[in-house]
Amino acid sequence: MTDVLMTVKHHISAGHRIPGLPGSGAKCTNLHGHTFGIEWTFYVTSLDASEFEFTHAKELLRGWADGNLDHGYLVAPDDHELLTYLKVGGYKHFIVPPKPTTEALAALLHAKANELLAPAQCVKVRIIEGPSNEAEVRSDPAR
């Protein structure tokens, strides 16, 4: 059996704020935004595209990210003031629990990839927040 890792890359731009951070992280309680690089990595065992096909994966993953996150606002479920503003104004937003951190976004996109492309196994999502920060969520492949 051959182990192969296949990666789909994309990027989105989105706003967020992270309420409640202390110290130097408190600046992130302000409204701001980033261009987020996204890398979804899948574990496959075949070399013939029977388990994972790039065109199909890109269509589903990028389509979901663009439709739900890109040029929208990532918001915590308990950020009631901001949620009210976004809902009343009809602004695009997506709730990211527990708070819209880079690591929470990675976890959300990992779960969504496994939902959208099952039975293919997403084993890693890497989020690049701007030029300097990254978060990864990993899982072991079921063999």
LUMVO-878148 format. One record per residue (C-alpha): residue number from 1; x, y, z. Coordinates in pm, 1 decimal, padded with zeros to 6 digits, always signed. Example, Ala and Ser with C-alpha at 12.3 -4.5 7.8 and 13.67 -1.06 7.14 Angstrom:
BEGIN
<rec n="1" x="+01230.0" y="-00450.0" z="+00780.0"/>
<rec n="2" x="+01367.0" y="-00106.0" z="+00714.0"/>
//
This chain:
BEGIN
<rec n="1" x="+00000.0" y="+00000.0" z="+00000.0"/>
<rec n="2" x="+00122.2" y="+00348.4" z="-00087.5"/>
<rec n="3" x="+00057.1" y="+00644.5" z="+00140.9"/>
<rec n="4" x="-00002.3" y="+00967.0" z="-00049.4"/>
<rec n="5" x="-00077.9" y="+01315.1" z="+00081.9"/>
<rec n="6" x="-00273.7" y="+01546.1" z="-00149.5"/>
<rec n="7" x="-00306.9" y="+01917.3" z="-00071.3"/>
<rec n="8" x="-00554.6" y="+02174.6" z="-00199.9"/>
<rec n="9" x="-00464.0" y="+02540.6" z="-00142.3"/>
<rec n="10" x="-00682.2" y="+02849.1" z="-00139.5"/>
<rec n="11" x="-00713.4" y="+03187.8" z="+00026.4"/>
<rec n="12" x="-00992.7" y="+03402.7" z="+00160.6"/>
<rec n="13" x="-01017.0" y="+03752.3" z="+00300.8"/>
<rec n="14" x="-01229.3" y="+03798.4" z="+00610.5"/>
<rec n="15" x="-01275.1" y="+04024.2" z="+00909.2"/>
<rec n="16" x="-01288.2" y="+03920.2" z="+01271.5"/>
<rec n="17" x="-01225.9" y="+04027.5" z="+01626.1"/>
<rec n="18" x="-01134.3" y="+03817.1" z="+01925.7"/>
<rec n="19" x="-01305.7" y="+03952.6" z="+02236.5"/>
<rec n="20" x="-01150.1" y="+03902.7" z="+02577.4"/>
<rec n="21" x="-00781.9" y="+03860.5" z="+02494.2"/>
<rec n="22" x="-00554.1" y="+04002.9" z="+02766.3"/>
<rec n="23" x="-00219.1" y="+04180.1" z="+02739.3"/>
<rec n="24" x="-00068.1" y="+04242.3" z="+02398.0"/>
<rec n="25" x="-00340.6" y="+04028.4" z="+02237.2"/>
<rec n="26" x="-00602.4" y="+04282.4" z="+02347.1"/>
<rec n="27" x="-00548.9" y="+04470.4" z="+02020.4"/>
<rec n="28" x="-00731.9" y="+04181.2" z="+01849.0"/>
<rec n="29" x="-01054.5" y="+04282.0" z="+02022.7"/>
<rec n="30" x="-01070.4" y="+04558.5" z="+01760.7"/>
<rec n="31" x="-01239.0" y="+04497.8" z="+01426.7"/>
<rec n="32" x="-00974.5" y="+04396.8" z="+01171.9"/>
<rec n="33" x="-00918.9" y="+04155.1" z="+00888.1"/>
<rec n="34" x="-00670.7" y="+03923.7" z="+00720.3"/>
<rec n="35" x="-00605.5" y="+03733.5" z="+00406.4"/>
<rec n="36" x="-00604.9" y="+03374.0" z="+00525.1"/>
<rec n="37" x="-00415.1" y="+03108.4" z="+00330.2"/>
<rec n="38" x="-00579.6" y="+02767.2" z="+00356.6"/>
<rec n="39" x="-00419.2" y="+02428.7" z="+00291.9"/>
<rec n="40" x="-00630.4" y="+02113.0" z="+00318.0"/>
<rec n="41" x="-00423.5" y="+01791.3" z="+00314.9"/>
<rec n="42" x="-00581.5" y="+01452.3" z="+00246.1"/>
<rec n="43" x="-00449.7" y="+01101.0" z="+00300.6"/>
<rec n="44" x="-00508.3" y="+00858.5" z="+00014.2"/>
<rec n="45" x="-00380.8" y="+00511.0" z="-00067.6"/>
<rec n="46" x="-00430.1" y="+00501.4" z="-00442.6"/>
<rec n="47" x="-00233.3" y="+00650.7" z="-00728.3"/>
<rec n="48" x="-00519.4" y="+00658.5" z="-00980.0"/>
<rec n="49" x="-00739.7" y="+00943.4" z="-00847.4"/>
<rec n="50" x="-01007.4" y="+00694.0" z="-00743.6"/>
<rec n="51" x="-01008.2" y="+00816.9" z="-00380.2"/>
<rec n="52" x="-00937.5" y="+01185.2" z="-00435.0"/>
<rec n="53" x="-00961.7" y="+01397.2" z="-00746.2"/>
<rec n="54" x="-00829.0" y="+01754.3" z="-00742.0"/>
<rec n="55" x="-01095.6" y="+01917.3" z="-00959.1"/>
<rec n="56" x="-01380.8" y="+01782.3" z="-00748.5"/>
<rec n="57" x="-01204.1" y="+01863.0" z="-00419.2"/>
<rec n="58" x="-01117.1" y="+02218.5" z="-00526.7"/>
<rec n="59" x="-01472.5" y="+02282.3" z="-00640.0"/>
<rec n="60" x="-01622.5" y="+02169.6" z="-00308.2"/>
<rec n="61" x="-01363.9" y="+02313.6" z="-00067.9"/>
<rec n="62" x="-01306.9" y="+02646.1" z="-00239.7"/>
<rec n="63" x="-01677.2" y="+02683.7" z="-00314.8"/>
<rec n="64" x="-01770.7" y="+02632.6" z="+00049.4"/>
<rec n="65" x="-01500.9" y="+02871.4" z="+00174.6"/>
<rec n="66" x="-01589.6" y="+03140.1" z="-00078.6"/>
<rec n="67" x="-01962.8" y="+03109.0" z="-00024.1"/>
<rec n="68" x="-01949.8" y="+03111.2" z="+00354.8"/>
<rec n="69" x="-01632.4" y="+03290.5" z="+00463.1"/>
<rec n="70" x="-01467.8" y="+03501.2" z="+00191.8"/>
<rec n="71" x="-01529.2" y="+03875.4" z="+00223.2"/>
<rec n="72" x="-01742.7" y="+03809.8" z="+00527.1"/>
<rec n="73" x="-01701.9" y="+03846.0" z="+00898.1"/>
<rec n="74" x="-01598.4" y="+03564.0" z="+01132.5"/>
<rec n="75" x="-01771.6" y="+03612.4" z="+01465.1"/>
<rec n="76" x="-01786.1" y="+03445.2" z="+01806.5"/>
<rec n="77" x="-02123.8" y="+03294.8" z="+01900.4"/>
<rec n="78" x="-02138.7" y="+03507.0" z="+02216.4"/>
<rec n="79" x="-02038.5" y="+03837.9" z="+02050.8"/>
<rec n="80" x="-02401.0" y="+03951.2" z="+02068.5"/>
<rec n="81" x="-02348.3" y="+04318.8" z="+01990.4"/>
<rec n="82" x="-02156.8" y="+04244.1" z="+01672.1"/>
<rec n="83" x="-02388.5" y="+03958.6" z="+01570.4"/>
<rec n="84" x="-02687.8" y="+04187.7" z="+01602.2"/>
<rec n="85" x="-02518.6" y="+04454.6" z="+01390.8"/>
<rec n="86" x="-02425.5" y="+04203.1" z="+01119.9"/>
<rec n="87" x="-02770.8" y="+04042.3" z="+01111.5"/>
<rec n="88" x="-02966.5" y="+04369.8" z="+01108.1"/>
<rec n="89" x="-02740.1" y="+04509.7" z="+00836.9"/>
<rec n="90" x="-02763.5" y="+04193.6" z="+00626.9"/>
<rec n="91" x="-02384.7" y="+04156.6" z="+00627.8"/>
<rec n="92" x="-02217.7" y="+03828.6" z="+00539.0"/>
<rec n="93" x="-02093.5" y="+03653.9" z="+00850.9"/>
<rec n="94" x="-02015.2" y="+03308.4" z="+00983.7"/>
<rec n="95" x="-02013.1" y="+03200.6" z="+01347.7"/>
<rec n="96" x="-01683.6" y="+03035.9" z="+01450.4"/>
<rec n="97" x="-01695.2" y="+02878.4" z="+01797.1"/>
<rec n="98" x="-01563.0" y="+02929.6" z="+02052.6"/>
<rec n="99" x="-01399.7" y="+03247.8" z="+01913.5"/>
<rec n="100" x="-01286.2" y="+03326.6" z="+01557.8"/>
<rec n="101" x="-00918.0" y="+03254.8" z="+01616.6"/>
<rec n="102" x="-00691.6" y="+03114.9" z="+01347.8"/>
<rec n="103" x="-00682.6" y="+02779.6" z="+01526.5"/>
<rec n="104" x="-01063.2" y="+02767.3" z="+01555.1"/>
<rec n="105" x="-01088.8" y="+02845.3" z="+01182.4"/>
<rec n="106" x="-00848.0" y="+02557.5" z="+01109.6"/>
<rec n="107" x="-01060.2" y="+02318.9" z="+01319.2"/>
<rec n="108" x="-01379.7" y="+02433.8" z="+01146.7"/>
<rec n="109" x="-01230.1" y="+02383.9" z="+00799.2"/>
<rec n="110" x="-01089.6" y="+02043.0" z="+00896.8"/>
<rec n="111" x="-01433.4" y="+01920.5" z="+01006.7"/>
<rec n="112" x="-01602.0" y="+02071.4" z="+00699.4"/>
<rec n="113" x="-01350.2" y="+01906.4" z="+00463.4"/>
<rec n="114" x="-01418.3" y="+01565.4" z="+00615.9"/>
<rec n="115" x="-01790.8" y="+01627.6" z="+00581.3"/>
<rec n="116" x="-01775.3" y="+01749.7" z="+00220.3"/>
<rec n="117" x="-01532.0" y="+01492.3" z="+00081.9"/>
<rec n="118" x="-01607.2" y="+01177.2" z="+00281.1"/>
<rec n="119" x="-01482.2" y="+00909.9" z="+00255.8"/>
<rec n="120" x="-01159.2" y="+01094.4" z="+00167.5"/>
<rec n="121" x="-00971.3" y="+01174.6" z="+00488.4"/>
<rec n="122" x="-00857.6" y="+01528.8" z="+00558.8"/>
<rec n="123" x="-00561.3" y="+01479.4" z="+00791.5"/>
<rec n="124" x="-00438.5" y="+01837.6" z="+00817.4"/>
<rec n="125" x="-00560.4" y="+02192.5" z="+00772.0"/>
<rec n="126" x="-00306.8" y="+02470.9" z="+00784.4"/>
<rec n="127" x="-00418.5" y="+02833.6" z="+00807.3"/>
<rec n="128" x="-00173.7" y="+03112.4" z="+00732.1"/>
<rec n="129" x="-00293.3" y="+03439.5" z="+00886.0"/>
<rec n="130" x="-00118.3" y="+03722.2" z="+00705.6"/>
<rec n="131" x="+00255.1" y="+03687.8" z="+00647.9"/>
<rec n="132" x="+00359.8" y="+03580.6" z="+00997.4"/>
<rec n="133" x="+00115.7" y="+03351.5" z="+01180.0"/>
<rec n="134" x="-00001.0" y="+02995.1" z="+01122.9"/>
<rec n="135" x="-00217.3" y="+02732.9" z="+01289.5"/>
<rec n="136" x="-00256.3" y="+02364.7" z="+01202.8"/>
<rec n="137" x="-00510.5" y="+02104.4" z="+01297.5"/>
<rec n="138" x="-00409.8" y="+01741.9" z="+01235.8"/>
<rec n="139" x="-00569.4" y="+01400.9" z="+01266.2"/>
<rec n="140" x="-00430.5" y="+01053.7" z="+01210.5"/>
<rec n="141" x="-00555.0" y="+00872.2" z="+00902.7"/>
<rec n="142" x="-00771.8" y="+00567.8" z="+00955.1"/>
<rec n="143" x="-00584.9" y="+00284.7" z="+00788.8"/>
//
